Amino acid sequence: MPENPTPASPAPSSPEPAPARYVENKPPRGLYVRVFVYVVATHVLLAFLSLLVIIAKSR
């Protein structure tokens, strides 16, 4: 068994450039809108539940 095995397929003599790929650098705008709505909705829900607790404590 040789110490340095040769690859099964030899490397091409002139490498072809890799095909251009689309790389997305920033998330879509819809993601920002969804995160904003979720954050606002959770804060509104938290405020409502806090209000219920405050009203329940005062009675």
PDB file of N, CA, C and O in Angstrom:
ATOM      1  N   MET A   1       0.838  -1.174   0.000  1.00  0.00           N
ATOM      2  CA  MET A   1       0.000   0.000   0.000  1.00  0.00           C
ATOM      3  C   MET A   1       0.891   1.248   0.000  1.00  0.00           C
ATOM      4  O   MET A   1       1.755   1.375   0.867  1.00  0.00           O
ATOM      5  N   PRO A   2       0.700   2.178  -0.957  1.00  0.00           N
ATOM      6  CA  PRO A   2       1.570   3.361  -0.993  1.00  0.00           C
ATOM      7  C   PRO A   2       1.228   4.335   0.123  1.00  0.00           C
ATOM      8  O   PRO A   2       0.090   4.400   0.589  1.00  0.00           O
ATOM      9  N   GLU A   3       2.225   5.080   0.536  1.00  0.00           N
ATOM     10  CA  GLU A   3       2.012   6.051   1.620  1.00  0.00           C
ATOM     11  C   GLU A   3       1.201   7.249   1.155  1.00  0.00           C
ATOM     12  O   GLU A   3       0.394   7.769   1.925  1.00  0.00           O
ATOM     13  N   ASN A   4       1.388   7.701  -0.069  1.00  0.00           N
ATOM     14  CA  ASN A   4       0.666   8.846  -0.620  1.00  0.00           C
ATOM     15  C   ASN A   4      -0.219   8.355  -1.759  1.00  0.00           C
ATOM     16  O   ASN A   4       0.218   8.326  -2.909  1.00  0.00           O
ATOM     17  N   PRO A   5      -1.456   7.969  -1.458  1.00  0.00           N
ATOM     18  CA  PRO A   5      -2.323   7.470  -2.534  1.00  0.00           C
ATOM     19  C   PRO A   5      -2.699   8.595  -3.488  1.00  0.00           C
ATOM     20  O   PRO A   5      -2.858   9.744  -3.078  1.00  0.00           O
ATOM     21  N   THR A   6      -2.837   8.257  -4.748  1.00  0.00           N
ATOM     22  CA  THR A   6      -3.241   9.247  -5.741  1.00  0.00           C
ATOM     23  C   THR A   6      -4.756   9.351  -5.744  1.00  0.00           C
ATOM     24  O   THR A   6      -5.439   8.358  -5.491  1.00  0.00           O
ATOM     25  N   PRO A   7      -5.299  10.531  -6.025  1.00  0.00           N
ATOM     26  CA  PRO A   7      -6.762  10.667  -6.051  1.00  0.00           C
ATOM     27  C   PRO A   7      -7.356   9.861  -7.193  1.00  0.00           C
ATOM     28  O   PRO A   7      -6.693   9.606  -8.199  1.00  0.00           O
ATOM     29  N   ALA A   8      -8.612   9.464  -7.028  1.00  0.00           N
ATOM     30  CA  ALA A   8      -9.289   8.643  -8.027  1.00  0.00           C
ATOM     31  C   ALA A   8      -9.453   9.396  -9.337  1.00  0.00           C
ATOM     32  O   ALA A   8      -9.270   8.815 -10.407  1.00  0.00           O
ATOM     33  N   SER A   9      -9.791  10.672  -9.275  1.00  0.00           N
ATOM     34  CA  SER A   9      -9.917  11.473 -10.491  1.00  0.00           C
ATOM     35  C   SER A   9      -8.896  12.599 -10.421  1.00  0.00           C
ATOM     36  O   SER A   9      -8.864  13.341  -9.438  1.00  0.00           O
ATOM     37  N   PRO A  10      -8.071  12.737 -11.435  1.00  0.00           N
ATOM     38  CA  PRO A  10      -7.042  13.790 -11.386  1.00  0.00           C
ATOM     39  C   PRO A  10      -7.668  15.170 -11.459  1.00  0.00           C
ATOM     40  O   PRO A  10      -8.740  15.346 -12.037  1.00  0.00           O
ATOM     41  N   ALA A  11      -6.998  16.144 -10.872  1.00  0.00           N
ATOM     42  CA  ALA A  11      -7.481  17.523 -10.877  1.00  0.00           C
ATOM     43  C   ALA A  11      -7.415  18.070 -12.296  1.00  0.00           C
ATOM     44  O   ALA A  11      -6.470  17.755 -13.019  1.00  0.00           O
ATOM     45  N   PRO A  12      -8.376  18.872 -12.720  1.00  0.00           N
ATOM     46  CA  PRO A  12      -8.335  19.430 -14.079  1.00  0.00           C
ATOM     47  C   PRO A  12      -7.145  20.371 -14.231  1.00  0.00           C
ATOM     48  O   PRO A  12      -6.721  21.013 -13.270  1.00  0.00           O
ATOM     49  N   SER A  13      -6.612  20.444 -15.447  1.00  0.00           N
ATOM     50  CA  SER A  13      -5.431  21.271 -15.675  1.00  0.00           C
ATOM     51  C   SER A  13      -5.762  22.758 -15.573  1.00  0.00           C
ATOM     52  O   SER A  13      -4.943  23.539 -15.088  1.00  0.00           O
ATOM     53  N   SER A  14      -6.965  23.164 -16.028  1.00  0.00           N
ATOM     54  CA  SER A  14      -7.380  24.564 -15.901  1.00  0.00           C
ATOM     55  C   SER A  14      -8.708  24.591 -15.146  1.00  0.00           C
ATOM     56  O   SER A  14      -9.752  24.276 -15.715  1.00  0.00           O
ATOM     57  N   PRO A  15      -8.671  24.964 -13.871  1.00  0.00           N
ATOM     58  CA  PRO A  15      -9.924  24.946 -13.085  1.00  0.00           C
ATOM     59  C   PRO A  15     -10.924  25.975 -13.607  1.00  0.00           C
ATOM     60  O   PRO A  15     -10.563  27.106 -13.932  1.00  0.00           O
ATOM     61  N   GLU A  16     -12.167  25.565 -13.678  1.00  0.00           N
ATOM     62  CA  GLU A  16     -13.234  26.465 -14.100  1.00  0.00           C
ATOM     63  C   GLU A  16     -13.677  27.303 -12.910  1.00  0.00           C
ATOM     64  O   GLU A  16     -13.660  26.816 -11.779  1.00  0.00           O
ATOM     65  N   PRO A  17     -14.070  28.541 -13.136  1.00  0.00           N
ATOM     66  CA  PRO A  17     -14.553  29.354 -12.008  1.00  0.00           C
ATOM     67  C   PRO A  17     -15.851  28.775 -11.456  1.00  0.00           C
ATOM     68  O   PRO A  17     -16.681  28.245 -12.195  1.00  0.00           O
ATOM     69  N   ALA A  18     -16.001  28.885 -10.166  1.00  0.00           N
ATOM     70  CA  ALA A  18     -17.209  28.370  -9.521  1.00  0.00           C
ATOM     71  C   ALA A  18     -18.408  29.192  -9.981  1.00  0.00           C
ATOM     72  O   ALA A  18     -18.291  30.404 -10.158  1.00  0.00           O
ATOM     73  N   PRO A  19     -19.558  28.552 -10.176  1.00  0.00           N
ATOM     74  CA  PRO A  19     -20.741  29.316 -10.592  1.00  0.00           C
ATOM     75  C   PRO A  19     -21.146  30.312  -9.508  1.00  0.00           C
ATOM     76  O   PRO A  19     -21.040  30.027  -8.315  1.00  0.00           O
ATOM     77  N   ALA A  20     -21.604  31.464  -9.934  1.00  0.00           N
ATOM     78  CA  ALA A  20     -22.009  32.513  -8.989  1.00  0.00           C
ATOM     79  C   ALA A  20     -23.246  32.061  -8.237  1.00  0.00           C
ATOM     80  O   ALA A  20     -24.204  31.574  -8.837  1.00  0.00           O
ATOM     81  N   ARG A  21     -23.224  32.221  -6.942  1.00  0.00           N
ATOM     82  CA  ARG A  21     -24.372  31.852  -6.112  1.00  0.00           C
ATOM     83  C   ARG A  21     -24.973  33.114  -5.514  1.00  0.00           C
ATOM     84  O   ARG A  21     -24.268  34.079  -5.222  1.00  0.00           O
ATOM     85  N   TYR A  22     -26.288  33.088  -5.339  1.00  0.00           N
ATOM     86  CA  TYR A  22     -26.977  34.215  -4.716  1.00  0.00           C
ATOM     87  C   TYR A  22     -26.834  34.082  -3.210  1.00  0.00           C
ATOM     88  O   TYR A  22     -27.290  33.103  -2.619  1.00  0.00           O
ATOM     89  N   VAL A  23     -26.202  35.065  -2.596  1.00  0.00           N
ATOM     90  CA  VAL A  23     -26.029  35.070  -1.149  1.00  0.00           C
ATOM     91  C   VAL A  23     -26.812  36.247  -0.602  1.00  0.00           C
ATOM     92  O   VAL A  23     -26.587  37.395  -0.987  1.00  0.00           O
ATOM     93  N   GLU A  24     -27.737  35.947   0.301  1.00  0.00           N
ATOM     94  CA  GLU A  24     -28.579  36.997   0.872  1.00  0.00           C
ATOM     95  C   GLU A  24     -27.888  37.570   2.100  1.00  0.00           C
ATOM     96  O   GLU A  24     -27.626  36.850   3.064  1.00  0.00           O
ATOM     97  N   ASN A  25     -27.593  38.862   2.067  1.00  0.00           N
ATOM     98  CA  ASN A  25     -26.853  39.491   3.156  1.00  0.00           C
ATOM     99  C   ASN A  25     -27.747  40.010   4.266  1.00  0.00           C
ATOM    100  O   ASN A  25     -27.296  40.148   5.404  1.00  0.00           O
ATOM    101  N   LYS A  26     -28.993  40.297   3.964  1.00  0.00           N
ATOM    102  CA  LYS A  26     -29.884  40.803   5.006  1.00  0.00           C
ATOM    103  C   LYS A  26     -31.219  40.067   4.924  1.00  0.00           C
ATOM    104  O   LYS A  26     -31.641  39.646   3.846  1.00  0.00           O
ATOM    105  N   PRO A  27     -31.880  39.916   6.073  1.00  0.00           N
ATOM    106  CA  PRO A  27     -33.156  39.196   6.077  1.00  0.00           C
ATOM    107  C   PRO A  27     -34.244  39.991   5.364  1.00  0.00           C
ATOM    108  O   PRO A  27     -34.133  41.210   5.231  1.00  0.00           O
ATOM    109  N   PRO A  28     -35.281  39.322   4.910  1.00  0.00           N
ATOM    110  CA  PRO A  28     -36.366  40.019   4.217  1.00  0.00           C
ATOM    111  C   PRO A  28     -37.103  40.978   5.146  1.00  0.00           C
ATOM    112  O   PRO A  28     -37.093  40.814   6.366  1.00  0.00           O
ATOM    113  N   ARG A  29     -37.737  41.976   4.551  1.00  0.00           N
ATOM    114  CA  ARG A  29     -38.439  43.002   5.333  1.00  0.00           C
ATOM    115  C   ARG A  29     -39.579  42.393   6.141  1.00  0.00           C
ATOM    116  O   ARG A  29     -39.875  42.854   7.243  1.00  0.00           O
ATOM    117  N   GLY A  30     -40.218  41.364   5.601  1.00  0.00           N
ATOM    118  CA  GLY A  30     -41.320  40.717   6.305  1.00  0.00           C
ATOM    119  C   GLY A  30     -40.906  40.162   7.655  1.00  0.00           C
ATOM    120  O   GLY A  30     -41.710  40.108   8.585  1.00  0.00           O
ATOM    121  N   LEU A  31     -39.659  39.752   7.760  1.00  0.00           N
ATOM    122  CA  LEU A  31     -39.174  39.234   9.032  1.00  0.00           C
ATOM    123  C   LEU A  31     -39.143  40.339  10.086  1.00  0.00           C
ATOM    124  O   LEU A  31     -39.526  40.118  11.235  1.00  0.00           O
ATOM    125  N   TYR A  32     -38.689  41.524   9.694  1.00  0.00           N
ATOM    126  CA  TYR A  32     -38.672  42.652  10.631  1.00  0.00           C
ATOM    127  C   TYR A  32     -40.091  43.008  11.083  1.00  0.00           C
ATOM    128  O   TYR A  32     -40.324  43.280  12.260  1.00  0.00           O
ATOM    129  N   VAL A  33     -41.024  43.003  10.147  1.00  0.00           N
ATOM    130  CA  VAL A  33     -42.419  43.329  10.481  1.00  0.00           C
ATOM    131  C   VAL A  33     -42.972  42.291  11.452  1.00  0.00           C
ATOM    132  O   VAL A  33     -43.622  42.642  12.437  1.00  0.00           O
ATOM    133  N   ARG A  34     -42.715  41.008  11.172  1.00  0.00           N
ATOM    134  CA  ARG A  34     -43.221  39.946  12.045  1.00  0.00           C
ATOM    135  C   ARG A  34     -42.636  40.048  13.444  1.00  0.00           C
ATOM    136  O   ARG A  34     -43.361  39.915  14.429  1.00  0.00           O
ATOM    137  N   VAL A  35     -41.335  40.284  13.542  1.00  0.00           N
ATOM    138  CA  VAL A  35     -40.703  40.410  14.863  1.00  0.00           C
ATOM    139  C   VAL A  35     -41.276  41.611  15.603  1.00  0.00           C
ATOM    140  O   VAL A  35     -41.545  41.526  16.801  1.00  0.00           O
ATOM    141  N   PHE A  36     -41.465  42.729  14.905  1.00  0.00           N
ATOM    142  CA  PHE A  36     -42.027  43.925  15.538  1.00  0.00           C
ATOM    143  C   PHE A  36     -43.435  43.643  16.062  1.00  0.00           C
ATOM    144  O   PHE A  36     -43.772  44.022  17.184  1.00  0.00           O
ATOM    145  N   VAL A  37     -44.256  42.975  15.243  1.00  0.00           N
ATOM    146  CA  VAL A  37     -45.628  42.670  15.664  1.00  0.00           C
ATOM    147  C   VAL A  37     -45.614  41.734  16.861  1.00  0.00           C
ATOM    148  O   VAL A  37     -46.373  41.932  17.809  1.00  0.00           O
ATOM    149  N   TYR A  38     -44.756  40.709  16.831  1.00  0.00           N
ATOM    150  CA  TYR A  38     -44.698  39.782  17.965  1.00  0.00           C
ATOM    151  C   TYR A  38     -44.259  40.489  19.235  1.00  0.00           C
ATOM    152  O   TYR A  38     -44.815  40.236  20.303  1.00  0.00           O
ATOM    153  N   VAL A  39     -43.272  41.371  19.139  1.00  0.00           N
ATOM    154  CA  VAL A  39     -42.785  42.090  20.325  1.00  0.00           C
ATOM    155  C   VAL A  39     -43.879  43.007  20.866  1.00  0.00           C
ATOM    156  O   VAL A  39     -44.122  43.039  22.072  1.00  0.00           O
ATOM    157  N   VAL A  40     -44.537  43.750  19.978  1.00  0.00           N
ATOM    158  CA  VAL A  40     -45.612  44.646  20.419  1.00  0.00           C
ATOM    159  C   VAL A  40     -46.755  43.836  21.003  1.00  0.00           C
ATOM    160  O   VAL A  40     -47.296  44.202  22.047  1.00  0.00           O
ATOM    161  N   ALA A  41     -47.134  42.743  20.355  1.00  0.00           N
ATOM    162  CA  ALA A  41     -48.252  41.932  20.848  1.00  0.00           C
ATOM    163  C   ALA A  41     -47.942  41.338  22.222  1.00  0.00           C
ATOM    164  O   ALA A  41     -48.815  41.309  23.090  1.00  0.00           O
ATOM    165  N   THR A  42     -46.711  40.863  22.431  1.00  0.00           N
ATOM    166  CA  THR A  42     -46.388  40.296  23.741  1.00  0.00           C
ATOM    167  C   THR A  42     -46.365  41.378  24.825  1.00  0.00           C
ATOM    168  O   THR A  42     -46.752  41.116  25.964  1.00  0.00           O
ATOM    169  N   HIS A  43     -45.919  42.580  24.485  1.00  0.00           N
ATOM    170  CA  HIS A  43     -45.926  43.645  25.481  1.00  0.00           C
ATOM    171  C   HIS A  43     -47.353  44.096  25.810  1.00  0.00           C
ATOM    172  O   HIS A  43     -47.663  44.394  26.963  1.00  0.00           O
ATOM    173  N   VAL A  44     -48.204  44.142  24.809  1.00  0.00           N
ATOM    174  CA  VAL A  44     -49.607  44.500  25.057  1.00  0.00           C
ATOM    175  C   VAL A  44     -50.260  43.430  25.925  1.00  0.00           C
ATOM    176  O   VAL A  44     -50.994  43.754  26.858  1.00  0.00           O
ATOM    177  N   LEU A  45     -50.003  42.175  25.631  1.00  0.00           N
ATOM    178  CA  LEU A  45     -50.565  41.087  26.440  1.00  0.00           C
ATOM    179  C   LEU A  45     -50.044  41.163  27.874  1.00  0.00           C
ATOM    180  O   LEU A  45     -50.805  40.989  28.825  1.00  0.00           O
ATOM    181  N   LEU A  46     -48.752  41.422  28.023  1.00  0.00           N
ATOM    182  CA  LEU A  46     -48.181  41.542  29.359  1.00  0.00           C
ATOM    183  C   LEU A  46     -48.786  42.722  30.119  1.00  0.00           C
ATOM    184  O   LEU A  46     -49.074  42.612  31.311  1.00  0.00           O
ATOM    185  N   ALA A  47     -48.978  43.835  29.441  1.00  0.00           N
ATOM    186  CA  ALA A  47     -49.590  44.998  30.085  1.00  0.00           C
ATOM    187  C   ALA A  47     -51.022  44.689  30.515  1.00  0.00           C
ATOM    188  O   ALA A  47     -51.441  45.094  31.599  1.00  0.00           O
ATOM    189  N   PHE A  48     -51.782  43.972  29.672  1.00  0.00           N
ATOM    190  CA  PHE A  48     -53.155  43.614  30.015  1.00  0.00           C
ATOM    191  C   PHE A  48     -53.195  42.684  31.219  1.00  0.00           C
ATOM    192  O   PHE A  48     -54.008  42.869  32.124  1.00  0.00           O
ATOM    193  N   LEU A  49     -52.318  41.684  31.232  1.00  0.00           N
ATOM    194  CA  LEU A  49     -52.297  40.764  32.376  1.00  0.00           C
ATOM    195  C   LEU A  49     -51.850  41.480  33.648  1.00  0.00           C
ATOM    196  O   LEU A  49     -52.358  41.199  34.734  1.00  0.00           O
ATOM    197  N   SER A  50     -50.900  42.404  33.512  1.00  0.00           N
ATOM    198  CA  SER A  50     -50.470  43.173  34.678  1.00  0.00           C
ATOM    199  C   SER A  50     -51.611  44.039  35.210  1.00  0.00           C
ATOM    200  O   SER A  50     -51.793  44.169  36.420  1.00  0.00           O
ATOM    201  N   LEU A  51     -52.369  44.622  34.299  1.00  0.00           N
ATOM    202  CA  LEU A  51     -53.528  45.423  34.692  1.00  0.00           C
ATOM    203  C   LEU A  51     -54.553  44.562  35.436  1.00  0.00           C
ATOM    204  O   LEU A  51     -55.123  44.997  36.437  1.00  0.00           O
ATOM    205  N   LEU A  52     -54.782  43.354  34.949  1.00  0.00           N
ATOM    206  CA  LEU A  52     -55.719  42.445  35.639  1.00  0.00           C
ATOM    207  C   LEU A  52     -55.223  42.122  37.040  1.00  0.00           C
ATOM    208  O   LEU A  52     -56.017  42.074  37.980  1.00  0.00           O
ATOM    209  N   VAL A  53     -53.917  41.899  37.193  1.00  0.00           N
ATOM    210  CA  VAL A  53     -53.366  41.595  38.520  1.00  0.00           C
ATOM    211  C   VAL A  53     -53.501  42.786  39.438  1.00  0.00           C
ATOM    212  O   VAL A  53     -53.850  42.627  40.608  1.00  0.00           O
ATOM    213  N   ILE A  54     -53.234  43.974  38.935  1.00  0.00           N
ATOM    214  CA  ILE A  54     -53.343  45.190  39.770  1.00  0.00           C
ATOM    215  C   ILE A  54     -54.781  45.403  40.197  1.00  0.00           C
ATOM    216  O   ILE A  54     -55.037  45.740  41.352  1.00  0.00           O
ATOM    217  N   ILE A  55     -55.730  45.211  39.282  1.00  0.00           N
ATOM    218  CA  ILE A  55     -57.157  45.383  39.619  1.00  0.00           C
ATOM    219  C   ILE A  55     -57.578  44.320  40.642  1.00  0.00           C
ATOM    220  O   ILE A  55     -58.323  44.619  41.576  1.00  0.00           O
ATOM    221  N   ALA A  56     -57.103  43.077  40.467  1.00  0.00           N
ATOM    222  CA  ALA A  56     -57.472  42.005  41.393  1.00  0.00           C
ATOM    223  C   ALA A  56     -56.897  42.268  42.782  1.00  0.00           C
ATOM    224  O   ALA A  56     -57.545  41.954  43.781  1.00  0.00           O
ATOM    225  N   LYS A  57     -55.713  42.827  42.864  1.00  0.00           N
ATOM    226  CA  LYS A  57     -55.101  43.111  44.181  1.00  0.00           C
ATOM    227  C   LYS A  57     -55.830  44.236  44.899  1.00  0.00           C
ATOM    228  O   LYS A  57     -55.911  44.228  46.127  1.00  0.00           O
ATOM    229  N   SER A  58     -56.361  45.198  44.161  1.00  0.00           N
ATOM    230  CA  SER A  58     -57.005  46.344  44.795  1.00  0.00           C
ATOM    231  C   SER A  58     -58.374  46.006  45.336  1.00  0.00           C
ATOM    232  O   SER A  58     -58.904  46.777  46.137  1.00  0.00           O
ATOM    233  N   ARG A  59     -58.966  44.920  44.954  1.00  0.00           N
ATOM    234  CA  ARG A  59     -60.294  44.544  45.462  1.00  0.00           C
ATOM    235  C   ARG A  59     -60.229  43.745  46.714  1.00  0.00           C
ATOM    236  O   ARG A  59     -61.266  43.359  47.255  1.00  0.00           O
TER     237      ARG A  59
END
